[in-house]
């Protein structure tokens, strides 16, 4: 009994983490790429863009580890060799011309939209069933209405609680499916980047 409950909350945590990382990637790359391109006519812009493009390796590796821990889906390693013997401008040119960097940025920034879906899913599939199950505790204190019907008796609250238990079982299955799909997204991302 403890394993399904732990899996339910772990899936919810993974979806919240997906939202947080997707929001971070989107904001980070939007701000830094805009700043780097805006400053590219100065001496600081190109090195800034080079360092931003180098972060893709770290972030893709983080996504691989996160996916392995929470979904147990193994992905291909994403490796890239950074040559330090070259001059700074030669390294910058190599980083800017590497299409895998730009592809990785697109994949990582798309996680923002996936993260929004995950946040909505956590609200509907994790929080909603728990609130339905807690209805017998809160109906004397709060004015609870569900589908326009006021819940004001203990029997009605027990009925809502039973609906919450059934909805929890269904949402647990849906959460597993959604987490597997997100793990598949990470697997596809690393597969495309390794081509």
Secondary structure, DSSP 8 states (H G I E B T S, - for coil): -HHHHHHHHHHHHHHHHHHHHHHHHHHHHHHHHHHHHHTTTSHHHHHHHHHHHHHHHHHHHHHHHHHHHHH-------------SS-HHHHHHHHHH-HHHHHHHHHHHHHHHHHHHHHHHHIIIIIHHHHHHTHHHHTTTS-EEETTEEE-SHHHHHHHHHHHHHHHHHHHHHHHHHHHHHHHHHHHHHHHHT-
